[in-house]
Amino acid sequence: MKMIRSLFCAAAGLLSLAAVQAQNPQQPLQISGVYPHLTVFNEGDGIPCKGDGSETGIGAVVPWAGKLWMITYSPHCPGGSSDKLFSVDNQLQLTIHPESVGGTPAGRMIHRESNQLIIGPYFIDAAGKVRVIPPTLMPGRITAAARHLEAPANKVYFYDMEGMVYEADVHTLAVTKLFNKPVPGWHGKGGYTAQKRFIITNNGEHTQPDINPADLQAGAEPREKEEVGVLASWDGRRWSIIERRPFTDVTGPGGIYGAPDDKAPAWSMGWDRRSVLLKLLDGGKWYTYRLPKSTHTYDSYGGWYTEWPRIREVGNGVLLMDMHGLLYNFPKGFSRARSAGISPINTHLRYIPDYTEWNGRLVIATDETSILQNPFAGRSQSNLWFGQLSDLQQWGVPRGWGGPWAGDAVKAGTVSDPFLVSGFDYRVLHLSHDAKGPVSFNIELDEKGNNQWKLYKTVIVDKEGYGFLLLPSALPATWARVKVNTSCVAGAFFHLANKSRAVNSALFNGLAGIEEAGKAMAALIRPAAHNKNLQALFLDGGKKQYREVNEQLSFSTPVADSTAAMERILALSKDFEADEASVIIKDATGIFRLPKTAAAYDQQLAAGWPRGKRELESERFMLNAHGTLYEVGRESGYAAIRPITTHRKAIQDYCTWRGLLVISGVRQGAAADGHVFGEASQGLWFGAIDDLWQLGKPVGTGGPWKNTRVKAQEPSLPYLMTGYDKKKVQLTASRDVTITLEVDVDYQGWHPYKKIGIKAGETVEHVFPEGYNAHWIRVVADQDCEATAWFLYE
């Protein structure tokens, strides 16, 4: 993929758009794989549904009839909305189709016999003619379409987010409701027909039970906290509950066309508090595999924040799987006998509802800028990303965590579910238990993914103890599982990562460095509400100037001055505190400490404190704190924060707009390089959100104590450990003392990692083993003293 790049700097300052286009006259403006003119909006005003326009997710993308088709959705709109059916032609011209009825659709399939694309409620024939089932006939938030059990040549099933199941005639579009809510759970997601059964999923529960028992054909309201969502099936006569956990996609090797025959396997993805779940239907029996999570931004009791992870072919038999922030290669022949081949590609920030291959390029949809509880954005919008499979290697290094057990009651001799360990360079297994005597953990490996297991190692963990095991990177293994010799409450939890990659930080050369001489072009920025432009309020000392940026990235000064509104809506405040030791953050999930970077971040920038926390992807926040950007989930909060990059830039503000990441903080005199646009003293940086990984890996120094008076046995605040590579700690104290390093590996409590004796006035350094990681670390002294615990992350 080629990005538009300028070759010279205009005399008046930054290169004009006209000059950029003159160098590439045949192509519309593209930045980091994003074409601003392809941005999709909805004109929601709360009619016909309250959620209309508060979110603009692209629910599905499918190549068909010589074009790329896509649908958008607003939340909670079963009766339709201002959302549209769109198509993109080979010249990248966007068309809004007049048959659009909107709603909250994400289902799609290709009906082989009638040669029609079914996308949401729309039926599109081979010539591109569109028909639609209106919401008056089929109300619901259509999330899946699937082949019919009894009349597959003439009918299809539709599944809706509330749980309704319809059948529709593909010729006449006549609709019959079959079930109102056959199984429990909410936030319906996937539907697929395989092995003579119709399989559906949902991934949430209502906080207040409100299911009509007369509707249910199987299952019941949740009986305990972990009963959230469902994986269920119908054989045409009887409904069956397979598992009461949150599940999203269900598909198989036939993908969007449906199962090729009645023996083909089916796959479904879900999760629980431990890890990602991968369910396999093979030979009429369901099997469970587990994979890591890279982020907790997808976890929600109600099923929100998880739209719509997929397993999908992207050309030439290549399948991708996306779940909980990790993209994988997925083998098309995945089965019980052949379970090898799942390999991590990257971790990402983009919120990905769907993806496909079109005209030789990978196309990824997004649910990006929303106004759901987000006053900083004026209008919801999303866009597509175009690239190559190889481009995915430039996103985040694969990294994640999870396991079969996390504070679970396990019986002696019972083997855990298999957990994926292939494709990662660093693999640390944390083991813990509550038994009153030692416990032996047997770690077994399936080397080739053929369900042949061999004992790798036995680790004995002392009573009520903790231990860890580092699997060598050269150790061949696809899956790992664990077994204990004593019944107990146990933890078996992995932290996985790959080695750092080379980055291209030159993408960000236009941004001012925090320690560079000269001023940055500071501005407050937001997507406008009154039009589709980007609003920018430039701040130069005490001088303020309001500008707007259109889809061609041309800057203008509107007649209506929105300076006052911009200052009110985007008022800057400090979202964190800092002392000599580290950054301090707090929210409803707790109080935590983070590393510091350059000393210059201890002071505000020339235009004020830089933007701290802000939503970029729908219902996902970034936190800009002391030179590092972190991802934060709306529900998971700071307790599950993860670092993305240490940027060392003078970033004043940032947002997403027209599918682009926009950053304020361009340095004076920056050359237009395909990412910097604007004028001589008013420039902004534009790119894609996953460009951020190119700024470099997270690093930092600090700790929970620096010359701090501490009390015996009183733990420090948690200090972030996850997401960093090389790690060591230096400990000093005013008296002879033993300091215990404690780790939180699975959000289930603290474990003693190591006790270190310190002589008064001396410094003891501990280097953590390569590949060792945990979510949080804290320190405890056994005596009152003055102490420093200083962590260095490199």
Secondary structure, DSSP 4 states (H G I P E B T S, - for coil): -PPP--SS--TTSSPPHHHHHHHSTTS---BTTB-GGG-B-----S-SSTTTTS--EEEEEEEETTEEEEEEE-TT-TT--S--EEEE-TT--EEE-TT---SS---EEEETTTTEEEETTEEE-TT--EEE--TTTS-S-EEEEEE-SS-TTTEEEEEETTS-EEEEETTT--EEEEES--SS-EEEEEEEEETTEEEEEEEE--SS----TTT-SS--S-SSTT--SEEEEE-SS-EEEEE-S-EEEEE-TTGGG--SSTTS-EEEEEE-SS-EEEEEEETTEEEEEEE-BS-STT--TTSTT-----EEE-STT-EEEEETTEEEEE-TT--SS-----EEEEE--S--S-EEEETTEEEE----B--TT-TT-SS-BB--EEE-GGGGGGSBPPEEEEEEEEEEEE-TTPPPPPEE-TT-SEEEEEEEE--SS-EEEEEEEESSSSS-EEEEEEEEE-TT-EEEEEEPTTS--SEEEEEESS-EEEEEEEEEE-PPPP--GGGGTTBPBTT-SS-EEEEEEEE-SSSSSEEEEEEETTEEEEEEE-TT--EE--SS--HHHHHHHT------EE-SS-EEEEETTEEEEE-B--GGGGS-BTTBSPP-EEE-STTEEEEEETTEEEEEETTTEEEEEEEEEE--B---EEEEETTEEEEE-EETTPPP-SSEEEETTEEEEEE-GGGGGGG----EEEEEEEEEEE-TT-PPPPEE-TT-SSEEEEEEESSSEEEEEEEESSSS--EEEEEEEE-TT-EEEEEPPTT---SEEEEEESS-EEEEEEEEE-
